């Protein structure tokens, strides 16, 4: 199987490369730089040329602008990367009977309490990021052979100037910096390494439609970071607990829990609980440190 991975240098893209490189797959990576194919996804003509020359059997799109404030200030740019290329992928897949995987988001729900949302839960487009990601989902689903993954990923990227949420949290705990932890922002985070394994299983089973892939538990940012501190044996004495409220006009989802029963039933095994996610982060951290 020939696989084209877009966004291969990102946090999830790196994990997918690691997993899929071990499988009986011919993997081609695409990113702006440091990939097999170096190009900007905004180049629609160039993208079509790549697709029809490479003829991938599967396209995985893990490329996105995820900075909410940037998306809000630059909605056209956000649409052009988060949505428009997906239309190109879906058209190729539809015309050539291929397969598309679109990595989406969990940033769709206006609830204030900790709720596990399933794939049929009402979506609210709270900001430009959510709007453009949902547009990407809609484009993907115009192709019958498409899989949309709603998720909340955590992990390591290894770029000092652009730390991930986990890298920021661990560095802050290690350096005993003051941290304010939100007790009313909830999500079902899963590591990129765990998601990559599950994604492979979904693809080999030809999954289609929308699937939530996440931890089977939703916890607050406060509880997640405190669990991280305990696992890594860092003191949490410099942390304080606060409730999130918006200091600007940007609306954000604070209840992002995902119900994963559909995926568990389809795959025949359980998604990781929060303890298993923390344990995997610890294993991934040790691997990065010793690489």
C-alpha atoms as an extended CHARMM CRD file, in Angstrom:
* protein
*
       291  EXT
         1         1  UNK       CA              0.0000000000        0.0000000000        0.0000000000  PROA      1               0.0000000000
         2         2  UNK       CA              1.2570000000        3.4430000000       -0.9520000000  PROA      2               0.0000000000
         3         3  UNK       CA              0.5650000000        6.0320000000        1.7570000000  PROA      3               0.0000000000
         4         4  UNK       CA              0.9310000000        9.8160000000        1.5260000000  PROA      4               0.0000000000
         5         5  UNK       CA              1.2530000000       11.4680000000        4.9570000000  PROA      5               0.0000000000
         6         6  UNK       CA              0.6900000000       15.2350000000        4.9800000000  PROA      6               0.0000000000
         7         7  UNK       CA              2.0320000000       17.1350000000        7.9830000000  PROA      7               0.0000000000
         8         8  UNK       CA              4.7320000000       14.5500000000        8.5970000000  PROA      8               0.0000000000
         9         9  UNK       CA              6.9890000000       16.8340000000       10.6560000000  PROA      9               0.0000000000
        10        10  UNK       CA              4.3450000000       17.7280000000       13.2420000000  PROA      10              0.0000000000
        11        11  UNK       CA              3.8670000000       16.0350000000       16.5950000000  PROA      11              0.0000000000
        12        12  UNK       CA              1.3800000000       13.4580000000       15.3070000000  PROA      12              0.0000000000
        13        13  UNK       CA              3.0550000000       13.1750000000       11.9190000000  PROA      13              0.0000000000
        14        14  UNK       CA              6.3260000000       12.1150000000       13.5260000000  PROA      14              0.0000000000
        15        15  UNK       CA              4.5530000000        9.4090000000       15.5300000000  PROA      15              0.0000000000
        16        16  UNK       CA              2.7450000000        8.1130000000       12.4330000000  PROA      16              0.0000000000
        17        17  UNK       CA              6.0490000000        7.9490000000       10.5440000000  PROA      17              0.0000000000
        18        18  UNK       CA              7.5570000000        5.9250000000       13.3880000000  PROA      18              0.0000000000
        19        19  UNK       CA              4.6490000000        3.4690000000       13.4740000000  PROA      19              0.0000000000
        20        20  UNK       CA              4.0100000000        3.0850000000        9.7460000000  PROA      20              0.0000000000
        21        21  UNK       CA              7.7080000000        2.7320000000        8.9000000000  PROA      21              0.0000000000
        22        22  UNK       CA              7.6280000000       -0.5950000000       10.7490000000  PROA      22              0.0000000000
        23        23  UNK       CA              4.7190000000       -1.8930000000        8.6450000000  PROA      23              0.0000000000
        24        24  UNK       CA              4.4440000000       -3.3130000000        5.1380000000  PROA      24              0.0000000000
        25        25  UNK       CA              3.7220000000        0.1330000000        3.7170000000  PROA      25              0.0000000000
        26        26  UNK       CA              5.4050000000        2.3950000000        1.2110000000  PROA      26              0.0000000000
        27        27  UNK       CA              5.2630000000        5.7020000000        3.0740000000  PROA      27              0.0000000000
        28        28  UNK       CA              5.7360000000        9.0910000000        1.4040000000  PROA      28              0.0000000000
        29        29  UNK       CA              5.9240000000       12.1640000000        3.6340000000  PROA      29              0.0000000000
        30        30  UNK       CA              4.8340000000       15.6840000000        2.7140000000  PROA      30              0.0000000000
        31        31  UNK       CA              5.5600000000       18.8960000000        4.5960000000  PROA      31              0.0000000000
        32        32  UNK       CA              6.9390000000       22.3610000000        3.9460000000  PROA      32              0.0000000000
        33        33  UNK       CA             10.4500000000       21.0560000000        4.6300000000  PROA      33              0.0000000000
        34        34  UNK       CA             12.3510000000       17.9680000000        5.8410000000  PROA      34              0.0000000000
        35        35  UNK       CA             10.0220000000       15.5360000000        4.0350000000  PROA      35              0.0000000000
        36        36  UNK       CA             10.0900000000       13.3280000000        0.9390000000  PROA      36              0.0000000000
        37        37  UNK       CA              7.9630000000       15.9670000000       -0.7720000000  PROA      37              0.0000000000
        38        38  UNK       CA              8.6130000000       19.5480000000        0.3290000000  PROA      38              0.0000000000
        39        39  UNK       CA              5.7500000000       21.8110000000       -0.6360000000  PROA      39              0.0000000000
        40        40  UNK       CA              3.0640000000       24.1430000000        0.6520000000  PROA      40              0.0000000000
        41        41  UNK       CA             -0.4140000000       22.6130000000        0.8160000000  PROA      41              0.0000000000
        42        42  UNK       CA             -1.7740000000       25.9590000000       -0.3740000000  PROA      42              0.0000000000
        43        43  UNK       CA             -0.3280000000       25.1290000000       -3.8080000000  PROA      43              0.0000000000
        44        44  UNK       CA             -3.4280000000       23.3640000000       -5.1360000000  PROA      44              0.0000000000
        45        45  UNK       CA             -2.0530000000       22.7770000000       -8.6170000000  PROA      45              0.0000000000
        46        46  UNK       CA              1.1610000000       21.3420000000       -7.2080000000  PROA      46              0.0000000000
        47        47  UNK       CA             -0.8130000000       19.1800000000       -4.7890000000  PROA      47              0.0000000000
        48        48  UNK       CA             -2.8860000000       17.7020000000       -7.6050000000  PROA      48              0.0000000000
        49        49  UNK       CA              0.3100000000       16.9980000000       -9.5500000000  PROA      49              0.0000000000
        50        50  UNK       CA              1.7300000000       15.1250000000       -6.5490000000  PROA      50              0.0000000000
        51        51  UNK       CA             -1.4150000000       13.0360000000       -6.1380000000  PROA      51              0.0000000000
        52        52  UNK       CA             -1.6650000000       11.9530000000       -9.7580000000  PROA      52              0.0000000000
        53        53  UNK       CA              2.0640000000       11.2480000000      -10.1020000000  PROA      53              0.0000000000
        54        54  UNK       CA              2.3950000000        9.4150000000       -6.7760000000  PROA      54              0.0000000000
        55        55  UNK       CA             -1.0130000000        7.6540000000       -6.9410000000  PROA      55              0.0000000000
        56        56  UNK       CA             -1.2890000000        6.9390000000       -3.2010000000  PROA      56              0.0000000000
        57        57  UNK       CA             -3.7850000000        4.3180000000       -2.0510000000  PROA      57              0.0000000000
        58        58  UNK       CA             -4.2040000000        6.1710000000        1.2320000000  PROA      58              0.0000000000
        59        59  UNK       CA             -3.8540000000        9.8360000000        2.1750000000  PROA      59              0.0000000000
        60        60  UNK       CA             -3.4760000000       10.7790000000        5.8520000000  PROA      60              0.0000000000
        61        61  UNK       CA             -3.8850000000       14.4940000000        6.4680000000  PROA      61              0.0000000000
        62        62  UNK       CA             -2.3450000000       15.5250000000        9.7880000000  PROA      62              0.0000000000
        63        63  UNK       CA             -1.5250000000       19.0740000000        8.6730000000  PROA      63              0.0000000000
        64        64  UNK       CA             -3.3450000000       21.9660000000       10.3280000000  PROA      64              0.0000000000
        65        65  UNK       CA             -3.0990000000       25.4160000000       11.8690000000  PROA      65              0.0000000000
        66        66  UNK       CA             -4.0390000000       24.7760000000       15.4960000000  PROA      66              0.0000000000
        67        67  UNK       CA             -3.2790000000       28.1910000000       17.0170000000  PROA      67              0.0000000000
        68        68  UNK       CA             -6.7370000000       29.4910000000       17.8990000000  PROA      68              0.0000000000
        69        69  UNK       CA             -5.7390000000       33.1360000000       18.0390000000  PROA      69              0.0000000000
        70        70  UNK       CA             -4.0070000000       32.9740000000       14.6570000000  PROA      70              0.0000000000
        71        71  UNK       CA             -7.0850000000       31.3410000000       13.1160000000  PROA      71              0.0000000000
        72        72  UNK       CA             -9.3330000000       34.0290000000       14.6060000000  PROA      72              0.0000000000
        73        73  UNK       CA             -7.1940000000       36.8470000000       13.2330000000  PROA      73              0.0000000000
        74        74  UNK       CA             -6.5310000000       35.1420000000        9.9000000000  PROA      74              0.0000000000
        75        75  UNK       CA             -9.6790000000       33.1660000000        9.0050000000  PROA      75              0.0000000000
        76        76  UNK       CA             -8.8700000000       32.9940000000        5.3000000000  PROA      76              0.0000000000
        77        77  UNK       CA             -5.4340000000       31.5170000000        5.9920000000  PROA      77              0.0000000000
        78        78  UNK       CA             -6.9600000000       29.0430000000        8.4480000000  PROA      78              0.0000000000
        79        79  UNK       CA             -9.5390000000       27.9280000000        5.8850000000  PROA      79              0.0000000000
        80        80  UNK       CA             -6.9540000000       27.5630000000        3.1430000000  PROA      80              0.0000000000
        81        81  UNK       CA             -4.9040000000       25.0920000000        5.2080000000  PROA      81              0.0000000000
        82        82  UNK       CA             -7.4360000000       23.4450000000        7.5310000000  PROA      82              0.0000000000
        83        83  UNK       CA            -10.1530000000       22.8920000000        4.9380000000  PROA      83              0.0000000000
        84        84  UNK       CA             -9.3050000000       23.5880000000        1.3170000000  PROA      84              0.0000000000
        85        85  UNK       CA             -6.6170000000       20.8860000000        0.8030000000  PROA      85              0.0000000000
        86        86  UNK       CA             -9.0580000000       18.3090000000        2.1960000000  PROA      86              0.0000000000
        87        87  UNK       CA            -11.3800000000       19.0560000000       -0.7110000000  PROA      87              0.0000000000
        88        88  UNK       CA             -8.5160000000       18.2430000000       -3.0970000000  PROA      88              0.0000000000
        89        89  UNK       CA             -7.7800000000       14.9800000000       -1.2500000000  PROA      89              0.0000000000
        90        90  UNK       CA            -11.4620000000       13.9840000000       -1.1790000000  PROA      90              0.0000000000
        91        91  UNK       CA            -11.8620000000       14.6530000000       -4.8890000000  PROA      91              0.0000000000
        92        92  UNK       CA             -8.8540000000       12.4710000000       -5.7020000000  PROA      92              0.0000000000
        93        93  UNK       CA            -10.1080000000        9.6850000000       -3.4150000000  PROA      93              0.0000000000
        94        94  UNK       CA            -13.6380000000        9.8310000000       -4.8160000000  PROA      94              0.0000000000
        95        95  UNK       CA            -12.5310000000        9.7110000000       -8.4580000000  PROA      95              0.0000000000
        96        96  UNK       CA             -9.9200000000        6.9850000000       -7.9690000000  PROA      96              0.0000000000
        97        97  UNK       CA            -11.5380000000        4.7510000000       -5.3360000000  PROA      97              0.0000000000
        98        98  UNK       CA             -8.7990000000        5.4230000000       -2.7860000000  PROA      98              0.0000000000
        99        99  UNK       CA             -8.9190000000        6.0890000000        0.9890000000  PROA      99              0.0000000000
       100       100  UNK       CA             -8.6360000000        9.3030000000        3.0300000000  PROA      100             0.0000000000
       101       101  UNK       CA             -7.9740000000        9.8450000000        6.7430000000  PROA      101             0.0000000000
       102       102  UNK       CA             -8.6180000000       13.3520000000        8.0400000000  PROA      102             0.0000000000
       103       103  UNK       CA             -7.3150000000       14.2090000000       11.5220000000  PROA      103             0.0000000000
       104       104  UNK       CA             -9.8150000000       16.5670000000       13.1220000000  PROA      104             0.0000000000
       105       105  UNK       CA            -10.3700000000       18.0600000000       16.5780000000  PROA      105             0.0000000000
       106       106  UNK       CA            -12.4830000000       17.9130000000       19.7370000000  PROA      106             0.0000000000
       107       107  UNK       CA            -13.0000000000       21.6860000000       19.8650000000  PROA      107             0.0000000000
       108       108  UNK       CA            -16.7100000000       21.5960000000       19.0550000000  PROA      108             0.0000000000
       109       109  UNK       CA            -18.7360000000       21.6630000000       22.2600000000  PROA      109             0.0000000000
       110       110  UNK       CA            -20.1440000000       24.5950000000       24.2760000000  PROA      110             0.0000000000
       111       111  UNK       CA            -20.9220000000       22.6530000000       27.4670000000  PROA      111             0.0000000000
       112       112  UNK       CA            -19.5110000000       23.8130000000       30.7850000000  PROA      112             0.0000000000
       113       113  UNK       CA            -19.6460000000       20.5100000000       32.7010000000  PROA      113             0.0000000000
       114       114  UNK       CA            -17.4610000000       17.4560000000       32.1050000000  PROA      114             0.0000000000
       115       115  UNK       CA            -19.3410000000       15.5010000000       29.4090000000  PROA      115             0.0000000000
       116       116  UNK       CA            -18.2930000000       12.6790000000       27.0830000000  PROA      116             0.0000000000
       117       117  UNK       CA            -19.5340000000       13.6460000000       23.6150000000  PROA      117             0.0000000000
       118       118  UNK       CA            -20.1810000000       10.9390000000       21.0390000000  PROA      118             0.0000000000
       119       119  UNK       CA            -19.9000000000       11.2160000000       17.2760000000  PROA      119             0.0000000000
       120       120  UNK       CA            -23.5240000000       12.3510000000       16.9410000000  PROA      120             0.0000000000
       121       121  UNK       CA            -23.3530000000       15.0880000000       19.5990000000  PROA      121             0.0000000000
       122       122  UNK       CA            -24.3620000000       18.5560000000       18.4660000000  PROA      122             0.0000000000
       123       123  UNK       CA            -21.4050000000       20.5040000000       17.0980000000  PROA      123             0.0000000000
       124       124  UNK       CA            -21.0460000000       24.2230000000       17.8970000000  PROA      124             0.0000000000
       125       125  UNK       CA            -18.6520000000       26.2750000000       15.8240000000  PROA      125             0.0000000000
       126       126  UNK       CA            -17.3220000000       28.5350000000       18.5580000000  PROA      126             0.0000000000
       127       127  UNK       CA            -14.4360000000       30.1090000000       16.6570000000  PROA      127             0.0000000000
       128       128  UNK       CA            -12.6210000000       30.1660000000       13.3220000000  PROA      128             0.0000000000
       129       129  UNK       CA            -10.4790000000       27.1700000000       14.2280000000  PROA      129             0.0000000000
       130       130  UNK       CA            -13.5730000000       25.0470000000       14.8580000000  PROA      130             0.0000000000
       131       131  UNK       CA            -15.2440000000       26.3780000000       11.7080000000  PROA      131             0.0000000000
       132       132  UNK       CA            -12.3030000000       25.5160000000        9.4680000000  PROA      132             0.0000000000
       133       133  UNK       CA            -11.7140000000       22.0890000000       11.0100000000  PROA      133             0.0000000000
       134       134  UNK       CA            -15.3970000000       21.2320000000       10.6580000000  PROA      134             0.0000000000
       135       135  UNK       CA            -15.3040000000       22.3800000000        7.0390000000  PROA      135             0.0000000000
       136       136  UNK       CA            -12.3940000000       19.9680000000        6.5670000000  PROA      136             0.0000000000
       137       137  UNK       CA            -14.5300000000       17.1690000000        8.0000000000  PROA      137             0.0000000000
       138       138  UNK       CA            -17.3720000000       18.0070000000        5.6210000000  PROA      138             0.0000000000
       139       139  UNK       CA            -15.0350000000       17.9720000000        2.6250000000  PROA      139             0.0000000000
       140       140  UNK       CA            -13.5280000000       14.6410000000        3.7050000000  PROA      140             0.0000000000
       141       141  UNK       CA            -16.9200000000       13.0040000000        4.1030000000  PROA      141             0.0000000000
       142       142  UNK       CA            -17.8810000000       13.8210000000        0.4940000000  PROA      142             0.0000000000
       143       143  UNK       CA            -15.7210000000       10.7800000000       -0.3070000000  PROA      143             0.0000000000
       144       144  UNK       CA            -17.3220000000        7.4820000000        0.6470000000  PROA      144             0.0000000000
       145       145  UNK       CA            -13.9490000000        5.9580000000        1.5320000000  PROA      145             0.0000000000
       146       146  UNK       CA            -13.0220000000        8.4830000000        4.2050000000  PROA      146             0.0000000000
       147       147  UNK       CA            -12.3020000000        8.3630000000        7.9210000000  PROA      147             0.0000000000
       148       148  UNK       CA            -12.4910000000       11.4230000000       10.1740000000  PROA      148             0.0000000000
       149       149  UNK       CA            -10.7000000000       11.1960000000       13.5230000000  PROA      149             0.0000000000
       150       150  UNK       CA            -11.8430000000       13.5060000000       16.3210000000  PROA      150             0.0000000000
       151       151  UNK       CA             -9.1770000000       13.5660000000       19.0060000000  PROA      151             0.0000000000
       152       152  UNK       CA             -7.0800000000       15.5110000000       21.5170000000  PROA      152             0.0000000000
       153       153  UNK       CA             -3.4260000000       14.6010000000       21.1850000000  PROA      153             0.0000000000
       154       154  UNK       CA             -0.4910000000       15.0930000000       23.5400000000  PROA      154             0.0000000000
       155       155  UNK       CA              3.1670000000       14.2460000000       23.1650000000  PROA      155             0.0000000000
       156       156  UNK       CA              6.6280000000       15.4840000000       22.2870000000  PROA      156             0.0000000000
       157       157  UNK       CA              7.8680000000       17.3770000000       19.2490000000  PROA      157             0.0000000000
       158       158  UNK       CA             11.4480000000       18.2050000000       20.2330000000  PROA      158             0.0000000000
       159       159  UNK       CA             11.5060000000       21.7860000000       18.9580000000  PROA      159             0.0000000000
       160       160  UNK       CA             12.7950000000       23.9870000000       21.7720000000  PROA      160             0.0000000000
       161       161  UNK       CA             11.2510000000       27.1870000000       20.4210000000  PROA      161             0.0000000000
       162       162  UNK       CA              7.8310000000       25.5620000000       19.9540000000  PROA      162             0.0000000000
       163       163  UNK       CA              7.2100000000       23.3300000000       22.9810000000  PROA      163             0.0000000000
       164       164  UNK       CA              4.0940000000       21.1790000000       23.0360000000  PROA      164             0.0000000000
       165       165  UNK       CA              1.6400000000       21.3660000000       25.9360000000  PROA      165             0.0000000000
       166       166  UNK       CA              3.3560000000       18.3950000000       27.5790000000  PROA      166             0.0000000000
       167       167  UNK       CA              6.8530000000       19.7810000000       27.0150000000  PROA      167             0.0000000000
       168       168  UNK       CA              5.7680000000       23.1200000000       28.5070000000  PROA      168             0.0000000000
       169       169  UNK       CA              4.1600000000       21.4230000000       31.5180000000  PROA      169             0.0000000000
       170       170  UNK       CA              7.1500000000       19.1830000000       32.2540000000  PROA      170             0.0000000000
       171       171  UNK       CA              9.6590000000       22.0200000000       31.8630000000  PROA      171             0.0000000000
       172       172  UNK       CA              7.5930000000       24.2330000000       34.1590000000  PROA      172             0.0000000000
       173       173  UNK       CA              7.3150000000       21.4950000000       36.7950000000  PROA      173             0.0000000000
       174       174  UNK       CA             11.0010000000       20.6170000000       36.5170000000  PROA      174             0.0000000000
       175       175  UNK       CA             12.0590000000       24.2610000000       36.8770000000  PROA      175             0.0000000000
       176       176  UNK       CA              9.5490000000       24.8730000000       39.6840000000  PROA      176             0.0000000000
       177       177  UNK       CA              7.8990000000       27.6970000000       37.8080000000  PROA      177             0.0000000000
       178       178  UNK       CA              4.5690000000       29.0820000000       38.9480000000  PROA      178             0.0000000000
       179       179  UNK       CA              1.7190000000       27.3720000000       37.1030000000  PROA      179             0.0000000000
       180       180  UNK       CA             -1.9970000000       28.1090000000       37.0950000000  PROA      180             0.0000000000
       181       181  UNK       CA             -4.0390000000       24.9750000000       36.4890000000  PROA      181             0.0000000000
       182       182  UNK       CA             -7.5830000000       25.1450000000       35.1300000000  PROA      182             0.0000000000
       183       183  UNK       CA            -10.1220000000       23.0850000000       37.0450000000  PROA      183             0.0000000000
       184       184  UNK       CA            -12.9510000000       23.6640000000       34.5460000000  PROA      184             0.0000000000
       185       185  UNK       CA            -11.3200000000       22.7730000000       31.2060000000  PROA      185             0.0000000000
       186       186  UNK       CA            -11.8670000000       19.0900000000       30.3990000000  PROA      186             0.0000000000
       187       187  UNK       CA            -10.5630000000       16.8030000000       27.6690000000  PROA      187             0.0000000000
       188       188  UNK       CA             -9.8360000000       13.1670000000       26.8260000000  PROA      188             0.0000000000
       189       189  UNK       CA             -6.1930000000       13.4160000000       25.8090000000  PROA      189             0.0000000000
       190       190  UNK       CA             -4.3630000000       10.5400000000       24.1540000000  PROA      190             0.0000000000
       191       191  UNK       CA             -0.6890000000       10.3040000000       23.2360000000  PROA      191             0.0000000000
       192       192  UNK       CA              0.3560000000       10.5290000000       19.5970000000  PROA      192             0.0000000000
       193       193  UNK       CA              2.0500000000        7.1410000000       19.8950000000  PROA      193             0.0000000000
       194       194  UNK       CA             -1.1830000000        5.5360000000       21.1350000000  PROA      194             0.0000000000
       195       195  UNK       CA             -3.2270000000        7.2540000000       18.4360000000  PROA      195             0.0000000000
       196       196  UNK       CA             -0.8190000000        6.0640000000       15.7380000000  PROA      196             0.0000000000
       197       197  UNK       CA             -1.2470000000        2.4480000000       16.8320000000  PROA      197             0.0000000000
       198       198  UNK       CA             -5.0430000000        2.7430000000       16.9170000000  PROA      198             0.0000000000
       199       199  UNK       CA             -5.0950000000        4.5760000000       13.5830000000  PROA      199             0.0000000000
       200       200  UNK       CA             -3.2470000000        1.7050000000       11.9350000000  PROA      200             0.0000000000
       201       201  UNK       CA             -5.8210000000       -0.7520000000       13.2820000000  PROA      201             0.0000000000
       202       202  UNK       CA             -8.6850000000        1.3980000000       11.9920000000  PROA      202             0.0000000000
       203       203  UNK       CA             -7.1180000000        1.6410000000        8.5380000000  PROA      203             0.0000000000
       204       204  UNK       CA             -6.4850000000       -2.1030000000        8.2530000000  PROA      204             0.0000000000
       205       205  UNK       CA            -10.1590000000       -2.6530000000        9.1450000000  PROA      205             0.0000000000
       206       206  UNK       CA            -11.2500000000       -0.0810000000        6.5380000000  PROA      206             0.0000000000
       207       207  UNK       CA            -13.0720000000        2.1380000000        9.0470000000  PROA      207             0.0000000000
       208       208  UNK       CA            -15.2260000000        4.8760000000        7.5290000000  PROA      208             0.0000000000
       209       209  UNK       CA            -17.1010000000        7.8790000000        8.8610000000  PROA      209             0.0000000000
       210       210  UNK       CA            -16.4140000000        9.7830000000       12.0840000000  PROA      210             0.0000000000
       211       211  UNK       CA            -14.6270000000        8.1110000000       15.0000000000  PROA      211             0.0000000000
       212       212  UNK       CA            -13.6630000000        9.5740000000       18.3680000000  PROA      212             0.0000000000
       213       213  UNK       CA            -10.1680000000        8.3230000000       19.2670000000  PROA      213             0.0000000000
       214       214  UNK       CA             -9.1480000000        9.4840000000       22.7270000000  PROA      214             0.0000000000
       215       215  UNK       CA             -8.7720000000        8.4360000000       26.3170000000  PROA      215             0.0000000000
       216       216  UNK       CA            -11.8920000000        6.7580000000       27.6590000000  PROA      216             0.0000000000
       217       217  UNK       CA            -11.7920000000        9.2790000000       30.5110000000  PROA      217             0.0000000000
       218       218  UNK       CA            -12.1600000000       13.0650000000       30.4710000000  PROA      218             0.0000000000
       219       219  UNK       CA            -10.3040000000       14.9690000000       33.1710000000  PROA      219             0.0000000000
       220       220  UNK       CA             -9.5370000000       18.6040000000       33.9340000000  PROA      220             0.0000000000
       221       221  UNK       CA             -6.2630000000       20.2110000000       32.9200000000  PROA      221             0.0000000000
       222       222  UNK       CA             -5.5460000000       20.5290000000       36.6390000000  PROA      222             0.0000000000
       223       223  UNK       CA             -5.9310000000       16.8040000000       37.3110000000  PROA      223             0.0000000000
       224       224  UNK       CA             -3.9830000000       15.8810000000       34.1920000000  PROA      224             0.0000000000
       225       225  UNK       CA             -0.9550000000       18.0030000000       35.1030000000  PROA      225             0.0000000000
       226       226  UNK       CA             -1.0010000000       16.8950000000       38.7340000000  PROA      226             0.0000000000
       227       227  UNK       CA             -1.0360000000       13.2570000000       37.5810000000  PROA      227             0.0000000000
       228       228  UNK       CA              1.8600000000       14.0850000000       35.2640000000  PROA      228             0.0000000000
       229       229  UNK       CA              3.7870000000       15.5860000000       38.1780000000  PROA      229             0.0000000000
       230       230  UNK       CA              3.2630000000       12.4890000000       40.3180000000  PROA      230             0.0000000000
       231       231  UNK       CA              4.3770000000       10.1250000000       37.5570000000  PROA      231             0.0000000000
       232       232  UNK       CA              7.5220000000       12.1340000000       36.8030000000  PROA      232             0.0000000000
       233       233  UNK       CA              8.1490000000       12.7170000000       40.5240000000  PROA      233             0.0000000000
       234       234  UNK       CA              8.1020000000       16.4990000000       40.2220000000  PROA      234             0.0000000000
       235       235  UNK       CA              6.8530000000       18.7380000000       42.9980000000  PROA      235             0.0000000000
       236       236  UNK       CA              3.5740000000       20.5300000000       42.3570000000  PROA      236             0.0000000000
       237       237  UNK       CA              4.0370000000       23.0410000000       45.1670000000  PROA      237             0.0000000000
       238       238  UNK       CA              4.3200000000       25.9340000000       42.6980000000  PROA      238             0.0000000000
       239       239  UNK       CA              0.9530000000       25.2050000000       41.1170000000  PROA      239             0.0000000000
       240       240  UNK       CA             -2.2970000000       26.9800000000       41.8880000000  PROA      240             0.0000000000
       241       241  UNK       CA             -5.8280000000       26.1100000000       40.8660000000  PROA      241             0.0000000000
       242       242  UNK       CA             -8.0100000000       28.5650000000       38.9800000000  PROA      242             0.0000000000
       243       243  UNK       CA            -11.1080000000       28.4820000000       36.7950000000  PROA      243             0.0000000000
       244       244  UNK       CA            -10.7800000000       29.4520000000       33.1620000000  PROA      244             0.0000000000
       245       245  UNK       CA            -12.5650000000       32.4960000000       31.8430000000  PROA      245             0.0000000000
       246       246  UNK       CA            -11.9860000000       34.2460000000       28.5460000000  PROA      246             0.0000000000
       247       247  UNK       CA             -9.9490000000       37.4330000000       28.7820000000  PROA      247             0.0000000000
       248       248  UNK       CA            -10.6760000000       38.3010000000       25.1490000000  PROA      248             0.0000000000
       249       249  UNK       CA            -13.5300000000       37.9010000000       22.6780000000  PROA      249             0.0000000000
       250       250  UNK       CA            -12.3120000000       34.4900000000       21.5240000000  PROA      250             0.0000000000
       251       251  UNK       CA            -14.7260000000       31.7250000000       22.4960000000  PROA      251             0.0000000000
       252       252  UNK       CA            -13.0930000000       28.4230000000       23.3850000000  PROA      252             0.0000000000
       253       253  UNK       CA            -14.4900000000       25.0100000000       24.1300000000  PROA      253             0.0000000000
       254       254  UNK       CA            -13.8860000000       23.9850000000       27.7400000000  PROA      254             0.0000000000
       255       255  UNK       CA            -15.7650000000       20.6530000000       27.6680000000  PROA      255             0.0000000000
       256       256  UNK       CA            -13.9710000000       18.4930000000       25.1310000000  PROA      256             0.0000000000
       257       257  UNK       CA            -14.5020000000       14.9960000000       26.5040000000  PROA      257             0.0000000000
       258       258  UNK       CA            -15.0300000000       12.3230000000       23.8520000000  PROA      258             0.0000000000
       259       259  UNK       CA            -17.0870000000        9.1470000000       24.1260000000  PROA      259             0.0000000000
       260       260  UNK       CA            -15.0400000000        6.3540000000       22.5250000000  PROA      260             0.0000000000
       261       261  UNK       CA            -17.5330000000        3.4730000000       22.7300000000  PROA      261             0.0000000000
       262       262  UNK       CA            -17.9850000000        3.3780000000       18.9380000000  PROA      262             0.0000000000
       263       263  UNK       CA            -14.2460000000        2.8540000000       18.3990000000  PROA      263             0.0000000000
       264       264  UNK       CA            -14.0190000000        0.2970000000       21.2020000000  PROA      264             0.0000000000
       265       265  UNK       CA            -16.9100000000       -1.7030000000       19.7410000000  PROA      265             0.0000000000
       266       266  UNK       CA            -15.4750000000       -1.5100000000       16.2220000000  PROA      266             0.0000000000
       267       267  UNK       CA            -11.9350000000       -2.4960000000       17.2310000000  PROA      267             0.0000000000
       268       268  UNK       CA            -12.8110000000       -4.9570000000       19.9790000000  PROA      268             0.0000000000
       269       269  UNK       CA            -10.5700000000       -3.4170000000       22.6230000000  PROA      269             0.0000000000
       270       270  UNK       CA            -10.6520000000       -0.5360000000       25.0960000000  PROA      270             0.0000000000
       271       271  UNK       CA             -9.1610000000        2.8830000000       24.5310000000  PROA      271             0.0000000000
       272       272  UNK       CA             -6.5410000000        3.8610000000       27.1610000000  PROA      272             0.0000000000
       273       273  UNK       CA             -7.6420000000        5.3820000000       30.4500000000  PROA      273             0.0000000000
       274       274  UNK       CA             -5.9150000000        8.4550000000       31.8190000000  PROA      274             0.0000000000
       275       275  UNK       CA             -3.4060000000        6.4740000000       33.8740000000  PROA      275             0.0000000000
       276       276  UNK       CA             -2.3520000000        4.5720000000       30.7590000000  PROA      276             0.0000000000
       277       277  UNK       CA             -1.9830000000        7.8570000000       28.8630000000  PROA      277             0.0000000000
       278       278  UNK       CA              0.2830000000        9.2510000000       31.5940000000  PROA      278             0.0000000000
       279       279  UNK       CA              2.2820000000        6.0010000000       31.6610000000  PROA      279             0.0000000000
       280       280  UNK       CA              2.7450000000        6.1790000000       27.8810000000  PROA      280             0.0000000000
       281       281  UNK       CA              3.9190000000        9.7750000000       28.1150000000  PROA      281             0.0000000000
       282       282  UNK       CA              6.5300000000        8.6640000000       30.6390000000  PROA      282             0.0000000000
       283       283  UNK       CA              7.7130000000        5.8710000000       28.2960000000  PROA      283             0.0000000000
       284       284  UNK       CA              7.8100000000        8.2530000000       25.3360000000  PROA      284             0.0000000000
       285       285  UNK       CA              9.7610000000       10.7810000000       27.4110000000  PROA      285             0.0000000000
       286       286  UNK       CA             12.3910000000        8.1950000000       28.3610000000  PROA      286             0.0000000000
       287       287  UNK       CA             12.7090000000        7.1600000000       24.7220000000  PROA      287             0.0000000000
       288       288  UNK       CA             13.2290000000       10.7740000000       23.6220000000  PROA      288             0.0000000000
       289       289  UNK       CA             15.7800000000       11.3570000000       26.3890000000  PROA      289             0.0000000000
       290       290  UNK       CA             17.8070000000        8.2850000000       25.4000000000  PROA      290             0.0000000000
       291       291  UNK       CA             17.6320000000        8.7890000000       21.6360000000  PROA      291             0.0000000000
